[in-house]
Amino acid sequence: MASVEKQRQVFIIATTTPAFLQIFDVYGRVLSKQDMSVGQNTINLADLPTGMLIFVVGDQRYKVLRE
């Protein structure tokens, strides 16, 4: 299970099991991939484009608006 918390240009994703994160744009292009450990994982969005992003963690999906 994962939860997402927005803090400016950084997202914190907390997981209870190791997980794999993929970030997509609205066109389905993969922008980022990374393994996540148990606990809090900080994701820096500074290098990603503005607009709608889709975070996929395991079987969960989150829509995120990056301003």
mmCIF file of the N, C-alpha and C atoms, coordinates in Angstrom:
data_MODEL
# 
_entry.id   MODEL 
# 
loop_
_atom_site.group_PDB 
_atom_site.id 
_atom_site.type_symbol 
_atom_site.label_atom_id 
_atom_site.label_alt_id 
_atom_site.label_comp_id 
_atom_site.label_asym_id 
_atom_site.label_entity_id 
_atom_site.label_seq_id 
_atom_site.pdbx_PDB_ins_code 
_atom_site.Cartn_x 
_atom_site.Cartn_y 
_atom_site.Cartn_z 
_atom_site.occupancy 
_atom_site.B_iso_or_equiv 
_atom_site.pdbx_formal_charge 
_atom_site.auth_seq_id 
_atom_site.auth_comp_id 
_atom_site.auth_asym_id 
_atom_site.auth_atom_id 
_atom_site.pdbx_PDB_model_num 
ATOM 1   N N  . MET A 1 1  ? 0.846  -1.182 0.000   1.00 0.00 ? 1  MET A N  1 
ATOM 2   C CA . MET A 1 1  ? 0.000  0.000  0.000   1.00 0.00 ? 1  MET A CA 1 
ATOM 3   C C  . MET A 1 1  ? 0.887  1.239  0.000   1.00 0.00 ? 1  MET A C  1 
ATOM 4   N N  . ALA A 1 2  ? 0.455  2.279  -0.698  1.00 0.00 ? 2  ALA A N  1 
ATOM 5   C CA . ALA A 1 2  ? 1.232  3.513  -0.780  1.00 0.00 ? 2  ALA A CA 1 
ATOM 6   C C  . ALA A 1 2  ? 0.325  4.698  -0.509  1.00 0.00 ? 2  ALA A C  1 
ATOM 7   N N  . SER A 1 3  ? 0.913  5.767  -0.003  1.00 0.00 ? 3  SER A N  1 
ATOM 8   C CA . SER A 1 3  ? 0.196  7.033  0.138   1.00 0.00 ? 3  SER A CA 1 
ATOM 9   C C  . SER A 1 3  ? 1.099  8.125  -0.399  1.00 0.00 ? 3  SER A C  1 
ATOM 10  N N  . VAL A 1 4  ? 0.485  9.145  -0.985  1.00 0.00 ? 4  VAL A N  1 
ATOM 11  C CA . VAL A 1 4  ? 1.239  10.217 -1.633  1.00 0.00 ? 4  VAL A CA 1 
ATOM 12  C C  . VAL A 1 4  ? 0.933  11.530 -0.929  1.00 0.00 ? 4  VAL A C  1 
ATOM 13  N N  . GLU A 1 5  ? 1.973  12.313 -0.658  1.00 0.00 ? 5  GLU A N  1 
ATOM 14  C CA . GLU A 1 5  ? 1.819  13.628 -0.016  1.00 0.00 ? 5  GLU A CA 1 
ATOM 15  C C  . GLU A 1 5  ? 2.604  14.652 -0.827  1.00 0.00 ? 5  GLU A C  1 
ATOM 16  N N  . LYS A 1 6  ? 1.932  15.744 -1.209  1.00 0.00 ? 6  LYS A N  1 
ATOM 17  C CA . LYS A 1 6  ? 2.572  16.769 -2.035  1.00 0.00 ? 6  LYS A CA 1 
ATOM 18  C C  . LYS A 1 6  ? 3.178  17.856 -1.152  1.00 0.00 ? 6  LYS A C  1 
ATOM 19  N N  . GLN A 1 7  ? 4.433  18.220 -1.441  1.00 0.00 ? 7  GLN A N  1 
ATOM 20  C CA . GLN A 1 7  ? 5.107  19.317 -0.757  1.00 0.00 ? 7  GLN A CA 1 
ATOM 21  C C  . GLN A 1 7  ? 5.912  20.088 -1.797  1.00 0.00 ? 7  GLN A C  1 
ATOM 22  N N  . ARG A 1 8  ? 5.297  21.071 -2.425  1.00 0.00 ? 8  ARG A N  1 
ATOM 23  C CA . ARG A 1 8  ? 5.931  21.903 -3.457  1.00 0.00 ? 8  ARG A CA 1 
ATOM 24  C C  . ARG A 1 8  ? 6.425  21.068 -4.617  1.00 0.00 ? 8  ARG A C  1 
ATOM 25  N N  . GLN A 1 9  ? 7.722  21.005 -4.851  1.00 0.00 ? 9  GLN A N  1 
ATOM 26  C CA . GLN A 1 9  ? 8.303  20.256 -5.969  1.00 0.00 ? 9  GLN A CA 1 
ATOM 27  C C  . GLN A 1 9  ? 8.691  18.837 -5.574  1.00 0.00 ? 9  GLN A C  1 
ATOM 28  N N  . VAL A 1 10 ? 8.270  18.415 -4.396  1.00 0.00 ? 10 VAL A N  1 
ATOM 29  C CA . VAL A 1 10 ? 8.652  17.104 -3.883  1.00 0.00 ? 10 VAL A CA 1 
ATOM 30  C C  . VAL A 1 10 ? 7.393  16.345 -3.491  1.00 0.00 ? 10 VAL A C  1 
ATOM 31  N N  . PHE A 1 11 ? 7.383  15.062 -3.789  1.00 0.00 ? 11 PHE A N  1 
ATOM 32  C CA . PHE A 1 11 ? 6.316  14.182 -3.315  1.00 0.00 ? 11 PHE A CA 1 
ATOM 33  C C  . PHE A 1 11 ? 6.936  13.164 -2.386  1.00 0.00 ? 11 PHE A C  1 
ATOM 34  N N  . ILE A 1 12 ? 6.218  12.838 -1.351  1.00 0.00 ? 12 ILE A N  1 
ATOM 35  C CA . ILE A 1 12 ? 6.650  11.803 -0.424  1.00 0.00 ? 12 ILE A CA 1 
ATOM 36  C C  . ILE A 1 12 ? 5.686  10.639 -0.588  1.00 0.00 ? 12 ILE A C  1 
ATOM 37  N N  . ILE A 1 13 ? 6.239  9.490  -0.910  1.00 0.00 ? 13 ILE A N  1 
ATOM 38  C CA . ILE A 1 13 ? 5.431  8.290  -1.070  1.00 0.00 ? 13 ILE A CA 1 
ATOM 39  C C  . ILE A 1 13 ? 5.852  7.320  0.028   1.00 0.00 ? 13 ILE A C  1 
ATOM 40  N N  . ALA A 1 14 ? 4.887  6.950  0.845   1.00 0.00 ? 14 ALA A N  1 
ATOM 41  C CA . ALA A 1 14 ? 5.154  6.002  1.931   1.00 0.00 ? 14 ALA A CA 1 
ATOM 42  C C  . ALA A 1 14 ? 4.610  4.639  1.532   1.00 0.00 ? 14 ALA A C  1 
ATOM 43  N N  . THR A 1 15 ? 5.449  3.608  1.657   1.00 0.00 ? 15 THR A N  1 
ATOM 44  C CA . THR A 1 15 ? 5.022  2.257  1.322   1.00 0.00 ? 15 THR A CA 1 
ATOM 45  C C  . THR A 1 15 ? 5.250  1.330  2.507   1.00 0.00 ? 15 THR A C  1 
ATOM 46  N N  . THR A 1 16 ? 4.416  0.308  2.591   1.00 0.00 ? 16 THR A N  1 
ATOM 47  C CA . THR A 1 16 ? 4.550  -0.685 3.651   1.00 0.00 ? 16 THR A CA 1 
ATOM 48  C C  . THR A 1 16 ? 5.297  -1.924 3.165   1.00 0.00 ? 16 THR A C  1 
ATOM 49  N N  . THR A 1 17 ? 5.539  -1.992 1.863   1.00 0.00 ? 17 THR A N  1 
ATOM 50  C CA . THR A 1 17 ? 6.327  -3.064 1.256   1.00 0.00 ? 17 THR A CA 1 
ATOM 51  C C  . THR A 1 17 ? 7.214  -2.443 0.179   1.00 0.00 ? 17 THR A C  1 
ATOM 52  N N  . PRO A 1 18 ? 8.314  -3.073 -0.187  1.00 0.00 ? 18 PRO A N  1 
ATOM 53  C CA . PRO A 1 18 ? 9.108  -2.540 -1.294  1.00 0.00 ? 18 PRO A CA 1 
ATOM 54  C C  . PRO A 1 18 ? 8.228  -2.438 -2.540  1.00 0.00 ? 18 PRO A C  1 
ATOM 55  N N  . ALA A 1 19 ? 8.438  -1.399 -3.333  1.00 0.00 ? 19 ALA A N  1 
ATOM 56  C CA . ALA A 1 19 ? 7.576  -1.163 -4.496  1.00 0.00 ? 19 ALA A CA 1 
ATOM 57  C C  . ALA A 1 19 ? 8.398  -0.570 -5.634  1.00 0.00 ? 19 ALA A C  1 
ATOM 58  N N  . PHE A 1 20 ? 7.780  -0.531 -6.806  1.00 0.00 ? 20 PHE A N  1 
ATOM 59  C CA . PHE A 1 20 ? 8.401  0.053  -7.989  1.00 0.00 ? 20 PHE A CA 1 
ATOM 60  C C  . PHE A 1 20 ? 7.519  1.205  -8.447  1.00 0.00 ? 20 PHE A C  1 
ATOM 61  N N  . LEU A 1 21 ? 8.108  2.370  -8.637  1.00 0.00 ? 21 LEU A N  1 
ATOM 62  C CA . LEU A 1 21 ? 7.382  3.577  -9.057  1.00 0.00 ? 21 LEU A CA 1 
ATOM 63  C C  . LEU A 1 21 ? 7.683  3.865  -10.515 1.00 0.00 ? 21 LEU A C  1 
ATOM 64  N N  . GLN A 1 22 ? 6.621  4.155  -11.273 1.00 0.00 ? 22 GLN A N  1 
ATOM 65  C CA . GLN A 1 22 ? 6.753  4.659  -12.627 1.00 0.00 ? 22 GLN A CA 1 
ATOM 66  C C  . GLN A 1 22 ? 5.950  5.949  -12.710 1.00 0.00 ? 22 GLN A C  1 
ATOM 67  N N  . ILE A 1 23 ? 6.494  6.950  -13.389 1.00 0.00 ? 23 ILE A N  1 
ATOM 68  C CA . ILE A 1 23 ? 5.787  8.211  -13.588 1.00 0.00 ? 23 ILE A CA 1 
ATOM 69  C C  . ILE A 1 23 ? 5.601  8.393  -15.090 1.00 0.00 ? 23 ILE A C  1 
ATOM 70  N N  . PHE A 1 24 ? 4.353  8.612  -15.498 1.00 0.00 ? 24 PHE A N  1 
ATOM 71  C CA . PHE A 1 24 ? 3.985  8.775  -16.896 1.00 0.00 ? 24 PHE A CA 1 
ATOM 72  C C  . PHE A 1 24 ? 3.422  10.175 -17.137 1.00 0.00 ? 24 PHE A C  1 
ATOM 73  N N  . ASP A 1 25 ? 3.507  10.659 -18.379 1.00 0.00 ? 25 ASP A N  1 
ATOM 74  C CA . ASP A 1 25 ? 2.771  11.865 -18.749 1.00 0.00 ? 25 ASP A CA 1 
ATOM 75  C C  . ASP A 1 25 ? 1.411  11.422 -19.289 1.00 0.00 ? 25 ASP A C  1 
ATOM 76  N N  . VAL A 1 26 ? 0.570  12.377 -19.692 1.00 0.00 ? 26 VAL A N  1 
ATOM 77  C CA . VAL A 1 26 ? -0.782 12.041 -20.150 1.00 0.00 ? 26 VAL A CA 1 
ATOM 78  C C  . VAL A 1 26 ? -0.792 11.289 -21.480 1.00 0.00 ? 26 VAL A C  1 
ATOM 79  N N  . TYR A 1 27 ? 0.328  11.276 -22.180 1.00 0.00 ? 27 TYR A N  1 
ATOM 80  C CA . TYR A 1 27 ? 0.431  10.561 -23.447 1.00 0.00 ? 27 TYR A CA 1 
ATOM 81  C C  . TYR A 1 27 ? 0.944  9.135  -23.256 1.00 0.00 ? 27 TYR A C  1 
ATOM 82  N N  . GLY A 1 28 ? 1.193  8.747  -22.016 1.00 0.00 ? 28 GLY A N  1 
ATOM 83  C CA . GLY A 1 28 ? 1.649  7.402  -21.717 1.00 0.00 ? 28 GLY A CA 1 
ATOM 84  C C  . GLY A 1 28 ? 3.151  7.212  -21.789 1.00 0.00 ? 28 GLY A C  1 
ATOM 85  N N  . ARG A 1 29 ? 3.891  8.300  -21.972 1.00 0.00 ? 29 ARG A N  1 
ATOM 86  C CA . ARG A 1 29 ? 5.354  8.202  -22.018 1.00 0.00 ? 29 ARG A CA 1 
ATOM 87  C C  . ARG A 1 29 ? 5.899  8.065  -20.601 1.00 0.00 ? 29 ARG A C  1 
ATOM 88  N N  . VAL A 1 30 ? 6.839  7.156  -20.427 1.00 0.00 ? 30 VAL A N  1 
ATOM 89  C CA . VAL A 1 30 ? 7.470  6.962  -19.120 1.00 0.00 ? 30 VAL A CA 1 
ATOM 90  C C  . VAL A 1 30 ? 8.478  8.085  -18.896 1.00 0.00 ? 30 VAL A C  1 
ATOM 91  N N  . LEU A 1 31 ? 8.304  8.831  -17.816 1.00 0.00 ? 31 LEU A N  1 
ATOM 92  C CA . LEU A 1 31 ? 9.195  9.935  -17.477 1.00 0.00 ? 31 LEU A CA 1 
ATOM 93  C C  . LEU A 1 31 ? 10.234 9.539  -16.437 1.00 0.00 ? 31 LEU A C  1 
ATOM 94  N N  . SER A 1 32 ? 9.881  8.584  -15.595 1.00 0.00 ? 32 SER A N  1 
ATOM 95  C CA . SER A 1 32 ? 10.789 8.181  -14.522 1.00 0.00 ? 32 SER A CA 1 
ATOM 96  C C  . SER A 1 32 ? 10.401 6.792  -14.034 1.00 0.00 ? 32 SER A C  1 
ATOM 97  N N  . LYS A 1 33 ? 11.412 6.028  -13.607 1.00 0.00 ? 33 LYS A N  1 
ATOM 98  C CA . LYS A 1 33 ? 11.204 4.713  -12.990 1.00 0.00 ? 33 LYS A CA 1 
ATOM 99  C C  . LYS A 1 33 ? 12.180 4.602  -11.827 1.00 0.00 ? 33 LYS A C  1 
ATOM 100 N N  . GLN A 1 34 ? 11.729 4.018  -10.744 1.00 0.00 ? 34 GLN A N  1 
ATOM 101 C CA . GLN A 1 34 ? 12.652 3.779  -9.629  1.00 0.00 ? 34 GLN A CA 1 
ATOM 102 C C  . GLN A 1 34 ? 12.072 2.798  -8.630  1.00 0.00 ? 34 GLN A C  1 
ATOM 103 N N  . ASP A 1 35 ? 12.973 2.079  -7.971  1.00 0.00 ? 35 ASP A N  1 
ATOM 104 C CA . ASP A 1 35 ? 12.582 1.198  -6.878  1.00 0.00 ? 35 ASP A CA 1 
ATOM 105 C C  . ASP A 1 35 ? 12.388 2.032  -5.625  1.00 0.00 ? 35 ASP A C  1 
ATOM 106 N N  . MET A 1 36 ? 11.446 1.615  -4.805  1.00 0.00 ? 36 MET A N  1 
ATOM 107 C CA . MET A 1 36 ? 11.202 2.306  -3.537  1.00 0.00 ? 36 MET A CA 1 
ATOM 108 C C  . MET A 1 36 ? 11.335 1.303  -2.400  1.00 0.00 ? 36 MET A C  1 
ATOM 109 N N  . SER A 1 37 ? 11.904 1.765  -1.311  1.00 0.00 ? 37 SER A N  1 
ATOM 110 C CA . SER A 1 37 ? 12.056 0.918  -0.129  1.00 0.00 ? 37 SER A CA 1 
ATOM 111 C C  . SER A 1 37 ? 10.863 1.111  0.800   1.00 0.00 ? 37 SER A C  1 
ATOM 112 N N  . VAL A 1 38 ? 10.764 0.276  1.800   1.00 0.00 ? 38 VAL A N  1 
ATOM 113 C CA . VAL A 1 38 ? 9.713  0.396  2.808   1.00 0.00 ? 38 VAL A CA 1 
ATOM 114 C C  . VAL A 1 38 ? 9.904  1.707  3.556   1.00 0.00 ? 38 VAL A C  1 
ATOM 115 N N  . GLY A 1 39 ? 8.819  2.400  3.834   1.00 0.00 ? 39 GLY A N  1 
ATOM 116 C CA . GLY A 1 39 ? 8.878  3.672  4.553   1.00 0.00 ? 39 GLY A CA 1 
ATOM 117 C C  . GLY A 1 39 ? 8.653  4.835  3.613   1.00 0.00 ? 39 GLY A C  1 
ATOM 118 N N  . GLN A 1 40 ? 9.198  5.994  3.963   1.00 0.00 ? 40 GLN A N  1 
ATOM 119 C CA . GLN A 1 40 ? 8.994  7.207  3.171   1.00 0.00 ? 40 GLN A CA 1 
ATOM 120 C C  . GLN A 1 40 ? 10.056 7.335  2.090   1.00 0.00 ? 40 GLN A C  1 
ATOM 121 N N  . ASN A 1 41 ? 9.602  7.625  0.885   1.00 0.00 ? 41 ASN A N  1 
ATOM 122 C CA . ASN A 1 41 ? 10.470 7.825  -0.270  1.00 0.00 ? 41 ASN A CA 1 
ATOM 123 C C  . ASN A 1 41 ? 10.193 9.208  -0.830  1.00 0.00 ? 41 ASN A C  1 
ATOM 124 N N  . THR A 1 42 ? 11.225 10.014 -1.013  1.00 0.00 ? 42 THR A N  1 
ATOM 125 C CA . THR A 1 42 ? 11.074 11.375 -1.523  1.00 0.00 ? 42 THR A CA 1 
ATOM 126 C C  . THR A 1 42 ? 11.302 11.372 -3.025  1.00 0.00 ? 42 THR A C  1 
ATOM 127 N N  . ILE A 1 43 ? 10.350 11.919 -3.765  1.00 0.00 ? 43 ILE A N  1 
ATOM 128 C CA . ILE A 1 43 ? 10.418 11.993 -5.221  1.00 0.00 ? 43 ILE A CA 1 
ATOM 129 C C  . ILE A 1 43 ? 10.520 13.464 -5.606  1.00 0.00 ? 43 ILE A C  1 
ATOM 130 N N  . ASN A 1 44 ? 11.629 13.852 -6.228  1.00 0.00 ? 44 ASN A N  1 
ATOM 131 C CA . ASN A 1 44 ? 11.835 15.235 -6.647  1.00 0.00 ? 44 ASN A CA 1 
ATOM 132 C C  . ASN A 1 44 ? 11.277 15.401 -8.056  1.00 0.00 ? 44 ASN A C  1 
ATOM 133 N N  . LEU A 1 45 ? 10.373 16.358 -8.236  1.00 0.00 ? 45 LEU A N  1 
ATOM 134 C CA . LEU A 1 45 ? 9.721  16.574 -9.527  1.00 0.00 ? 45 LEU A CA 1 
ATOM 135 C C  . LEU A 1 45 ? 10.376 17.684 -10.346 1.00 0.00 ? 45 LEU A C  1 
ATOM 136 N N  . ALA A 1 46 ? 11.455 18.259 -9.877  1.00 0.00 ? 46 ALA A N  1 
ATOM 137 C CA . ALA A 1 46 ? 12.070 19.412 -10.533 1.00 0.00 ? 46 ALA A CA 1 
ATOM 138 C C  . ALA A 1 46 ? 12.437 19.144 -11.990 1.00 0.00 ? 46 ALA A C  1 
ATOM 139 N N  . ASP A 1 47 ? 12.832 17.914 -12.327 1.00 0.00 ? 47 ASP A N  1 
ATOM 140 C CA . ASP A 1 47 ? 13.244 17.597 -13.692 1.00 0.00 ? 47 ASP A CA 1 
ATOM 141 C C  . ASP A 1 47 ? 12.095 17.118 -14.577 1.00 0.00 ? 47 ASP A C  1 
ATOM 142 N N  . LEU A 1 48 ? 10.887 17.056 -14.025 1.00 0.00 ? 48 LEU A N  1 
ATOM 143 C CA . LEU A 1 48 ? 9.737  16.585 -14.788 1.00 0.00 ? 48 LEU A CA 1 
ATOM 144 C C  . LEU A 1 48 ? 8.931  17.766 -15.327 1.00 0.00 ? 48 LEU A C  1 
ATOM 145 N N  . PRO A 1 49 ? 8.229  17.568 -16.441 1.00 0.00 ? 49 PRO A N  1 
ATOM 146 C CA . PRO A 1 49 ? 7.448  18.667 -17.027 1.00 0.00 ? 49 PRO A CA 1 
ATOM 147 C C  . PRO A 1 49 ? 6.235  19.023 -16.167 1.00 0.00 ? 49 PRO A C  1 
ATOM 148 N N  . THR A 1 50 ? 5.730  20.236 -16.355 1.00 0.00 ? 50 THR A N  1 
ATOM 149 C CA . THR A 1 50 ? 4.505  20.636 -15.665 1.00 0.00 ? 50 THR A CA 1 
ATOM 150 C C  . THR A 1 50 ? 3.315  19.971 -16.352 1.00 0.00 ? 50 THR A C  1 
ATOM 151 N N  . GLY A 1 51 ? 2.193  19.953 -15.660 1.00 0.00 ? 51 GLY A N  1 
ATOM 152 C CA . GLY A 1 51 ? 0.984  19.336 -16.195 1.00 0.00 ? 51 GLY A CA 1 
ATOM 153 C C  . GLY A 1 51 ? 0.614  18.103 -15.402 1.00 0.00 ? 51 GLY A C  1 
ATOM 154 N N  . MET A 1 52 ? -0.262 17.304 -15.988 1.00 0.00 ? 52 MET A N  1 
ATOM 155 C CA . MET A 1 52 ? -0.757 16.103 -15.327 1.00 0.00 ? 52 MET A CA 1 
ATOM 156 C C  . MET A 1 52 ? 0.277  14.983 -15.426 1.00 0.00 ? 52 MET A C  1 
ATOM 157 N N  . LEU A 1 53 ? 0.584  14.390 -14.297 1.00 0.00 ? 53 LEU A N  1 
ATOM 158 C CA . LEU A 1 53 ? 1.482  13.238 -14.228 1.00 0.00 ? 53 LEU A CA 1 
ATOM 159 C C  . LEU A 1 53 ? 0.718  12.077 -13.613 1.00 0.00 ? 53 LEU A C  1 
ATOM 160 N N  . ILE A 1 54 ? 1.075  10.880 -13.997 1.00 0.00 ? 54 ILE A N  1 
ATOM 161 C CA . ILE A 1 54 ? 0.435  9.687  -13.447 1.00 0.00 ? 54 ILE A CA 1 
ATOM 162 C C  . ILE A 1 54 ? 1.506  8.863  -12.747 1.00 0.00 ? 54 ILE A C  1 
ATOM 163 N N  . PHE A 1 55 ? 1.318  8.689  -11.441 1.00 0.00 ? 55 PHE A N  1 
ATOM 164 C CA . PHE A 1 55 ? 2.231  7.871  -10.641 1.00 0.00 ? 55 PHE A CA 1 
ATOM 165 C C  . PHE A 1 55 ? 1.620  6.480  -10.548 1.00 0.00 ? 55 PHE A C  1 
ATOM 166 N N  . VAL A 1 56 ? 2.407  5.461  -10.850 1.00 0.00 ? 56 VAL A N  1 
ATOM 167 C CA . VAL A 1 56 ? 1.962  4.076  -10.720 1.00 0.00 ? 56 VAL A CA 1 
ATOM 168 C C  . VAL A 1 56 ? 2.887  3.390  -9.726  1.00 0.00 ? 56 VAL A C  1 
ATOM 169 N N  . VAL A 1 57 ? 2.287  2.921  -8.631  1.00 0.00 ? 57 VAL A N  1 
ATOM 170 C CA . VAL A 1 57 ? 3.019  2.204  -7.584  1.00 0.00 ? 57 VAL A CA 1 
ATOM 171 C C  . VAL A 1 57 ? 2.310  0.864  -7.413  1.00 0.00 ? 57 VAL A C  1 
ATOM 172 N N  . GLY A 1 58 ? 2.963  -0.195 -7.886  1.00 0.00 ? 58 GLY A N  1 
ATOM 173 C CA . GLY A 1 58 ? 2.310  -1.503 -7.835  1.00 0.00 ? 58 GLY A CA 1 
ATOM 174 C C  . GLY A 1 58 ? 1.041  -1.471 -8.662  1.00 0.00 ? 58 GLY A C  1 
ATOM 175 N N  . ASP A 1 59 ? -0.089 -1.775 -8.043  1.00 0.00 ? 59 ASP A N  1 
ATOM 176 C CA . ASP A 1 59 ? -1.362 -1.752 -8.767  1.00 0.00 ? 59 ASP A CA 1 
ATOM 177 C C  . ASP A 1 59 ? -2.168 -0.480 -8.492  1.00 0.00 ? 59 ASP A C  1 
ATOM 178 N N  . GLN A 1 60 ? -1.561 0.504  -7.845  1.00 0.00 ? 60 GLN A N  1 
ATOM 179 C CA . GLN A 1 60 ? -2.241 1.767  -7.542  1.00 0.00 ? 60 GLN A CA 1 
ATOM 180 C C  . GLN A 1 60 ? -1.779 2.856  -8.494  1.00 0.00 ? 60 GLN A C  1 
ATOM 181 N N  . ARG A 1 61 ? -2.716 3.745  -8.859  1.00 0.00 ? 61 ARG A N  1 
ATOM 182 C CA . ARG A 1 61 ? -2.416 4.867  -9.748  1.00 0.00 ? 61 ARG A CA 1 
ATOM 183 C C  . ARG A 1 61 ? -2.870 6.164  -9.080  1.00 0.00 ? 61 ARG A C  1 
ATOM 184 N N  . TYR A 1 62 ? -2.064 7.192  -9.258  1.00 0.00 ? 62 TYR A N  1 
ATOM 185 C CA . TYR A 1 62 ? -2.368 8.507  -8.696  1.00 0.00 ? 62 TYR A CA 1 
ATOM 186 C C  . TYR A 1 62 ? -2.188 9.547  -9.789  1.00 0.00 ? 62 TYR A C  1 
ATOM 187 N N  . LYS A 1 63 ? -3.160 10.423 -9.947  1.00 0.00 ? 63 LYS A N  1 
ATOM 188 C CA . LYS A 1 63 ? -3.022 11.551 -10.871 1.00 0.00 ? 63 LYS A CA 1 
ATOM 189 C C  . LYS A 1 63 ? -2.514 12.733 -10.075 1.00 0.00 ? 63 LYS A C  1 
ATOM 190 N N  . VAL A 1 64 ? -1.478 13.374 -10.596 1.00 0.00 ? 64 VAL A N  1 
ATOM 191 C CA . VAL A 1 64 ? -0.825 14.466 -9.896  1.00 0.00 ? 64 VAL A CA 1 
ATOM 192 C C  . VAL A 1 64 ? -0.707 15.646 -10.855 1.00 0.00 ? 64 VAL A C  1 
ATOM 193 N N  . LEU A 1 65 ? -1.123 16.814 -10.425 1.00 0.00 ? 65 LEU A N  1 
ATOM 194 C CA . LEU A 1 65 ? -0.981 18.007 -11.237 1.00 0.00 ? 65 LEU A CA 1 
ATOM 195 C C  . LEU A 1 65 ? 0.281  18.745 -10.779 1.00 0.00 ? 65 LEU A C  1 
ATOM 196 N N  . ARG A 1 66 ? 1.279  18.813 -11.656 1.00 0.00 ? 66 ARG A N  1 
ATOM 197 C CA . ARG A 1 66 ? 2.503  19.544 -11.342 1.00 0.00 ? 66 ARG A CA 1 
ATOM 198 C C  . ARG A 1 66 ? 2.369  20.932 -11.932 1.00 0.00 ? 66 ARG A C  1 
ATOM 199 N N  . GLU A 1 67 ? 2.444  21.922 -11.072 1.00 0.00 ? 67 GLU A N  1 
ATOM 200 C CA . GLU A 1 67 ? 2.287  23.332 -11.492 1.00 0.00 ? 67 GLU A CA 1 
ATOM 201 C C  . GLU A 1 67 ? 3.606  24.015 -11.681 1.00 0.00 ? 67 GLU A C  1 
# 
